[in-house]
Amino acid sequence: MRPEHRGRKCLVLDLDETLVHSSFKILHQADFTIPVEIEGQYHNVYVIKRPGVDRFMKRMGELYEVVVFTASVSKYGDPLLDQLDIYGVVHHRLFRESCYNHQGNYVKDLNQLGRKVEETIIIDNSATSYAFHPQHAVPISSWFSDAHDNELVDLIPVLEDLAGPQVRDVSLVLDVSLV
């Protein structure tokens, strides 16, 4: 953990269908294109950013230690994040090899981050991805191209509140099974 992040909670963000949508098919509204090498051949991946992602990332970087944890491979995720993270707020990147293959699904175990789990939040569109830690999850709908989507921006005030010192254990706020 970098010294400037001491005392901050950890925010774990999924990539695909949470922050962006990517496709091998040409997307004319693509925000950027990245070349990805697959079996010796390069293919263009067209990426569109979820509405509000830049504003969301900027604000989260001011409040949290931000980690992107994706089930995607690094040769796709790294160049994508190089372009997406315009404010340089993603402090750590974890890819498919850091996931557990549990019953045929890629599951993200927050314990392996080396952070206090009670101070860790995960935002992901797939409940399977956070199956080991549902009480630390902020679910978000899968996003593909809806230009009117505002879920990331709507989450900002909630995450601003959770970042504060008054919340010692995020699971006590986020665990819907307690209700």
C-alpha positions as CSV (number, residue, x, y, z in Angstrom):
1,M,0.0,0.0,0.0
2,R,1.3,3.4,-0.9
3,P,1.8,5.8,2.0
4,E,-0.8,8.2,0.5
5,H,-3.5,5.5,0.7
6,R,-3.0,4.7,4.4
7,G,-6.3,5.2,6.2
8,R,-8.3,4.8,3.0
9,K,-10.7,2.0,2.2
10,C,-10.1,-0.2,-0.8
11,L,-12.5,0.0,-3.8
12,V,-12.4,-3.0,-6.2
13,L,-13.9,-2.4,-9.6
14,D,-14.8,-4.8,-12.3
15,L,-13.9,-3.8,-15.8
16,D,-16.2,-5.4,-18.5
17,E,-19.8,-4.5,-18.5
18,T,-19.2,-2.4,-15.3
19,L,-16.9,0.4,-16.5
20,V,-16.8,-0.4,-20.2
21,H,-18.2,-2.6,-23.0
22,S,-15.8,-4.1,-25.5
23,S,-16.3,-5.9,-28.7
24,F,-14.3,-7.5,-31.6
25,K,-17.1,-6.2,-33.8
26,I,-16.8,-2.6,-35.1
27,L,-18.5,-0.2,-32.7
28,H,-18.8,3.1,-34.5
29,Q,-19.4,4.9,-31.2
30,A,-16.2,3.4,-29.7
31,D,-14.2,5.7,-27.4
32,F,-11.0,4.0,-28.3
33,T,-9.7,0.8,-30.0
34,I,-6.9,-1.4,-28.7
35,P,-5.0,-4.0,-30.6
36,V,-4.9,-7.4,-28.8
37,E,-2.7,-10.3,-29.9
38,I,-4.4,-13.7,-29.9
39,E,-2.4,-16.7,-31.1
40,G,0.1,-14.6,-33.0
41,Q,-2.5,-12.4,-34.7
42,Y,-3.6,-8.9,-33.7
43,H,-7.3,-8.1,-33.5
44,N,-8.9,-4.7,-32.8
45,V,-11.0,-4.5,-29.7
46,Y,-13.5,-1.6,-29.8
47,V,-14.2,-0.1,-26.4
48,I,-17.1,2.2,-25.3
49,K,-17.0,3.8,-21.8
50,R,-20.0,3.7,-19.5
51,P,-21.5,7.1,-19.1
52,G,-19.9,9.0,-16.2
53,V,-17.0,6.7,-15.9
54,D,-14.4,9.5,-16.1
55,R,-16.1,11.5,-13.4
56,F,-16.7,8.4,-11.3
57,M,-13.0,7.3,-11.5
58,K,-11.7,10.7,-10.7
59,R,-13.8,11.0,-7.5
60,M,-13.1,7.4,-6.4
61,G,-9.4,8.1,-6.8
62,E,-9.7,11.0,-4.4
63,L,-11.4,8.8,-1.7
64,Y,-10.2,5.2,-2.1
65,E,-7.3,3.0,-2.9
66,V,-8.7,1.8,-6.3
67,V,-8.1,-1.7,-7.6
68,V,-9.4,-3.0,-10.9
69,F,-10.0,-6.8,-10.6
70,T,-11.1,-8.4,-13.8
71,A,-11.6,-11.9,-15.1
72,S,-10.1,-10.7,-18.4
73,V,-6.6,-11.5,-19.4
74,S,-3.9,-8.9,-18.9
75,K,-2.9,-8.6,-22.6
76,Y,-6.4,-7.1,-23.1
77,G,-6.9,-5.4,-19.7
78,D,-3.6,-3.6,-19.4
79,P,-3.8,-1.6,-22.7
80,L,-7.5,-0.9,-22.0
81,L,-6.8,0.5,-18.6
82,D,-3.9,2.5,-19.9
83,Q,-6.4,4.4,-22.0
84,L,-9.4,4.3,-19.6
85,D,-7.6,5.5,-16.5
86,I,-7.0,9.1,-17.7
87,Y,-6.6,10.4,-14.1
88,G,-4.2,7.7,-13.0
89,V,-6.3,6.5,-10.1
90,V,-6.1,2.7,-10.6
91,H,-3.4,1.8,-8.1
92,H,-3.5,-2.0,-8.7
93,R,-4.6,-4.3,-11.5
94,L,-5.6,-7.9,-11.1
95,F,-6.5,-10.2,-13.9
96,R,-7.9,-13.7,-14.6
97,E,-4.9,-15.5,-13.1
98,S,-5.8,-13.9,-9.7
99,C,-9.3,-15.2,-9.8
100,Y,-10.3,-18.6,-8.4
101,N,-12.0,-21.0,-10.7
102,H,-14.9,-22.0,-8.5
103,Q,-17.5,-24.4,-10.1
104,G,-16.6,-23.2,-13.6
105,N,-16.7,-19.5,-12.7
106,Y,-14.1,-16.8,-12.1
107,V,-14.5,-15.6,-8.5
108,K,-12.6,-12.7,-7.0
109,D,-11.4,-13.4,-3.4
110,L,-11.0,-10.1,-1.6
111,N,-8.8,-11.8,1.0
112,Q,-5.9,-12.0,-1.4
113,L,-5.7,-8.2,-1.7
114,G,-3.8,-8.0,1.6
115,R,-6.2,-5.3,2.8
116,K,-8.7,-5.3,5.7
117,V,-11.7,-7.0,4.2
118,E,-14.0,-4.9,6.4
119,E,-12.7,-1.9,4.6
120,T,-13.0,-3.3,1.1
121,I,-15.9,-2.8,-1.3
122,I,-16.3,-4.5,-4.7
123,I,-18.5,-3.2,-7.5
124,D,-19.2,-5.8,-10.2
125,N,-22.1,-6.7,-12.5
126,S,-21.7,-10.4,-11.9
127,A,-22.8,-11.7,-8.5
128,T,-20.8,-14.9,-9.2
129,S,-17.6,-12.8,-9.2
130,Y,-18.1,-11.7,-5.6
131,A,-19.6,-15.0,-4.4
132,F,-17.0,-15.3,-1.6
133,H,-17.9,-11.7,-0.3
134,P,-21.5,-10.8,-1.1
135,Q,-21.6,-8.6,2.0
136,H,-18.9,-6.4,0.6
137,A,-20.5,-5.9,-2.8
138,V,-22.3,-3.1,-4.5
139,P,-24.1,-4.7,-7.4
140,I,-24.3,-2.8,-10.6
141,S,-26.3,-3.8,-13.7
142,S,-24.5,-5.1,-16.8
143,W,-23.8,-2.2,-19.2
144,F,-23.5,-2.6,-23.0
145,S,-24.3,0.7,-24.7
146,D,-27.1,2.6,-23.0
147,A,-26.1,6.2,-23.4
148,H,-28.7,7.2,-20.8
149,D,-27.3,5.0,-18.1
150,N,-26.3,6.9,-14.9
151,E,-25.5,4.1,-12.4
152,L,-21.9,5.0,-11.9
153,V,-22.7,8.7,-11.2
154,D,-25.6,7.7,-8.9
155,L,-23.1,5.6,-6.9
156,I,-20.8,8.5,-6.1
157,P,-22.7,9.8,-3.1
158,V,-23.1,6.3,-1.6
159,L,-19.4,5.6,-2.0
160,E,-18.5,9.0,-0.6
161,D,-20.5,8.1,2.5
162,L,-18.9,4.7,2.8
163,A,-15.4,6.1,2.4
164,G,-15.8,8.1,5.7
165,P,-14.3,7.1,9.0
166,Q,-17.8,6.6,10.5
167,V,-18.1,3.4,8.6
168,R,-15.7,0.9,10.2
169,D,-17.0,-2.2,8.5
170,V,-18.6,-1.8,5.1
171,S,-20.3,-5.2,5.4
172,L,-22.6,-3.8,8.1
173,V,-23.9,-1.3,5.6
174,L,-23.8,-3.4,2.4
175,D,-24.9,-6.8,3.6
176,V,-28.6,-7.0,2.5
177,S,-29.1,-10.3,4.4
178,L,-28.9,-8.3,7.6
179,V,-32.1,-6.5,6.7
